[in-house]
Amino acid sequence: MTARRRTRRPASAPHAAARHMSPAPAKPTAQQAPAAVPQSAQRPAPLAVATSRCDWAGTDPLYVHYHDTEWGVPLHDDRALFEFLVLEGAQAGLSWITILRRRENYRRAFAGFDPEKVARFDRRRIGKLLADAGIIRNRQKIESAVANARAFLKVQEECGSFDAYIWSFVDGRPIQNRWRRLSDLPAKTPASTALSKDLVKRGFRFVGPTICYAHMQATGMVNDHLVGCFRHPQVAALGGMGSSQRRKPPTSA
């Protein structure tokens, strides 16, 4: 009986990536050939690009998002300006992150920050807010928000908009600061002191010079991003370069 000859399967060609390796004693078979490696996997992964932010932003995702998308952006919408009046007043004595975490609760509790609706809040509605665990249950702060809504409407009636009124304290253009360290930032300025005094005369409450300056920072009346922060030039471009010379704002009688 004639023996059957066994046919050897031809060896496959080595992968291109293996050509630079030391020659092996035998060519690998199809089953032994190394799996293809994408060229992208052969190159070292690029280093992650670090983003430089103001020190206060920290690492809390909510705080970082607020810093990156809202803080310092010039605001000219009356309802948004009223929102920050309510939130900044609520913050007094607390950290800003405490208020940010309750922001949507405040939006619900204060009628979407509609000053006309908030101005109509009566004693019963205020009582409900005092029982609302989603906000800071401080009677003085809640009552001040209602009083501020009423004063806010009077400013709108007198000046056409709250926007026109409050931005007059910086001559309608953001002040572009160039702070290098967090410790350089002031707690208040002559502009925030002037704003505070005039607001108090108009019947606003919880509007001290420090709260007013925080409001000015948040709403972009001043650019207080540190110069090393990636947002400083972006926010500066939104408001125009150069410091503003403040004209005398309208004052109450």
C-alpha positions in Angstrom: 0.0 0.0 0.0 1.4 3.3 -1.1 2.0 5.7 1.8 0.1 9.1 1.4 2.3 12.1 1.4 1.3 14.8 3.9 1.0 18.2 2.4 2.3 21.1 4.5 0.3 24.3 4.7 2.3 27.3 3.4 3.5 29.5 6.2 2.0 33.0 6.3 4.1 36.1 5.8 5.1 37.7 9.1 3.3 40.9 10.2 5.0 44.1 9.0 5.6 45.1 12.6 7.6 42.0 13.2 10.2 42.8 10.4 12.2 44.8 12.8 12.5 42.0 15.3 15.4 39.6 15.6 14.8 36.7 13.1 13.2 33.6 14.7 14.4 30.1 14.1 11.3 29.3 12.0 8.6 31.3 10.3 5.4 31.4 12.3 2.5 29.5 10.9 -0.9 31.0 10.3 -2.0 29.9 13.8 1.1 31.3 15.4 1.3 34.7 13.5 0.9 37.6 15.9 -2.3 39.6 15.7 -2.3 42.8 13.8 -1.6 45.9 16.0 -3.1 49.2 14.9 -0.5 51.9 14.2 -2.1 54.2 16.7 -1.4 51.6 19.4 2.3 51.5 18.4 2.8 55.2 19.2 2.9 56.3 22.8 -0.3 57.9 24.0 -0.1 61.7 24.1 0.1 63.3 27.5 -3.2 64.8 28.8 -3.3 68.6 28.4 -3.7 70.2 31.8 -6.2 73.0 32.0 -5.2 75.9 34.3 -8.1 77.3 36.3 -8.6 79.7 39.1 -7.7 78.0 42.4 -11.1 78.3 43.9 -12.7 76.1 41.3 -11.2 73.0 42.9 -12.2 69.6 41.6 -15.9 69.4 42.4 -17.6 68.9 39.0 -20.4 71.3 39.8 -18.0 74.0 40.8 -15.7 73.4 37.8 -18.7 73.6 35.4 -19.8 76.8 37.0 -16.3 78.3 36.7 -15.9 77.2 33.1 -19.2 78.3 31.8 -20.8 81.0 33.9 -18.6 82.9 36.3 -17.5 86.2 34.9 -19.6 86.0 31.7 -21.3 89.4 31.2 -25.1 89.0 32.0 -27.6 91.5 30.6 -30.9 89.5 31.3 -32.9 91.0 34.1 -34.2 87.6 35.3 -30.7 86.2 35.5 -29.5 89.3 37.3 -32.4 88.9 39.8 -31.5 85.2 40.2 -28.0 86.1 41.3 -29.3 88.7 43.7 -31.4 86.0 45.4 -28.5 83.4 45.4 -25.8 85.9 46.6 -28.1 87.0 49.4 -28.7 83.4 50.4 -25.0 82.7 50.4 -24.2 85.3 53.1 -22.2 83.4 55.8 -22.1 80.2 53.7 -20.0 78.8 50.9 -21.0 79.3 47.3 -20.9 75.6 46.6 -23.6 75.2 49.2 -25.9 77.5 47.2 -25.0 76.0 43.9 -26.1 72.5 45.1 -29.5 74.0 46.0 -29.8 76.2 42.9 -32.5 74.2 41.2 -34.4 74.0 44.5 -34.3 77.8 44.6 -35.4 78.1 41.0 -38.5 76.0 41.9 -39.2 77.7 45.2 -38.8 81.3 43.8 -41.0 80.9 40.7 -38.2 80.5 38.2 -36.7 83.8 39.6 -39.4 85.8 38.1 -39.3 89.1 40.1 -43.0 89.9 39.4 -44.1 86.6 40.8 -41.7 86.7 43.8 -42.9 90.3 44.6 -46.4 88.9 45.2 -45.3 86.3 47.7 -47.4 86.7 50.9 -46.9 85.6 54.4 -48.4 82.2 53.7 -46.0 81.6 50.8 -43.1 82.7 52.9 -44.2 80.2 55.5 -44.0 77.4 52.9 -40.5 78.5 52.0 -39.5 78.3 55.6 -40.6 74.7 55.6 -38.7 73.9 52.3 -35.7 71.7 53.1 -34.3 72.3 49.6 -33.3 75.9 50.3 -31.7 77.8 53.2 -34.5 78.2 55.7 -33.5 81.6 57.0 -36.4 83.9 57.5 -34.4 87.1 57.0 -32.9 85.8 53.8 -36.3 84.6 52.4 -38.1 87.8 53.4 -35.2 89.9 51.9 -35.6 88.0 48.5 -39.3 89.1 48.4 -38.5 92.7 49.4 -35.7 92.8 46.8 -38.1 91.6 44.1 -40.4 94.5 44.9 -37.5 97.0 44.8 -36.2 95.3 41.6 -39.5 96.1 39.9 -39.3 99.8 40.9 -35.8 100.0 39.4 -37.0 98.5 36.2 -39.8 101.1 36.1 -37.4 104.0 36.8 -34.5 102.9 34.6 -36.2 100.8 31.9 -34.3 97.7 33.1 -32.3 96.5 36.0 -29.6 95.7 33.5 -29.3 99.4 32.5 -29.2 100.4 36.2 -26.6 98.0 37.5 -24.2 98.1 34.6 -24.0 101.9 34.8 -21.8 101.4 37.9 -19.1 100.2 35.5 -19.9 102.4 32.6 -21.6 99.6 30.7 -18.4 97.6 30.2 -16.7 94.9 32.3 -13.6 96.0 34.3 -10.8 93.8 33.2 -8.5 92.9 36.1 -5.3 91.0 35.9 -4.9 89.2 39.2 -2.1 86.6 39.5 -3.0 85.1 42.8 -6.3 84.3 44.5 -5.1 86.4 47.5 -4.9 89.4 45.2 -8.7 89.5 44.7 -10.5 92.2 46.8 -13.5 91.4 48.9 -15.1 94.8 47.9 -14.2 97.8 45.7 -15.3 101.4 45.5 -17.7 100.4 42.8 -19.3 97.6 44.8 -19.5 100.0 47.8 -21.3 102.6 45.7 -23.7 100.0 44.3 -24.4 98.7 47.8 -25.2 102.1 49.2 -27.6 102.9 46.4 -29.3 99.5 46.6 -29.9 100.0 50.3 -31.4 103.4 49.6 -33.8 101.8 47.2 -35.0 99.3 49.7 -32.8 96.2 48.9 -31.6 94.0 51.7 -28.6 91.6 52.0 -26.7 93.8 49.6 -23.5 94.8 51.5 -20.4 95.8 49.5 -19.0 92.2 49.7 -22.2 90.6 48.4 -22.4 93.3 45.7 -18.8 92.5 44.6 -19.6 88.8 44.5 -22.6 89.7 42.3 -20.4 91.8 40.0 -17.9 88.9 39.7 -20.6 86.4 38.9 -22.4 88.5 36.4 -19.3 89.6 34.5 -19.2 93.3 35.6 -15.6 92.5 36.5 -13.3 89.9 35.0 -11.7 88.4 38.1 -10.4 85.2 36.5 -6.7 84.9 37.3 -4.4 85.8 34.3 -3.1 82.2 34.4 -6.7 80.8 34.1 -7.7 79.6 30.6 -11.0 81.5 31.0 -9.4 85.0 31.5 -8.8 85.7 27.8 -12.1 84.1 26.8 -14.1 86.2 29.2 -12.1 89.3 28.3 -13.0 88.8 24.7 -16.7 88.7 25.6 -16.6 92.0 27.4 -14.0 93.9 25.4 -10.4 94.6 26.5 -9.2 97.5 28.7 -10.4 98.8 32.0 -13.6 100.8 32.2 -13.7 104.2 33.7 -16.8 104.3 35.8 -19.3 107.1 35.3 -21.4 108.4 38.1 -24.4 105.9 38.4 -28.0 107.1 38.9 -28.8 107.4 42.6 -32.0 107.2 44.4 -33.6 110.4 45.8 
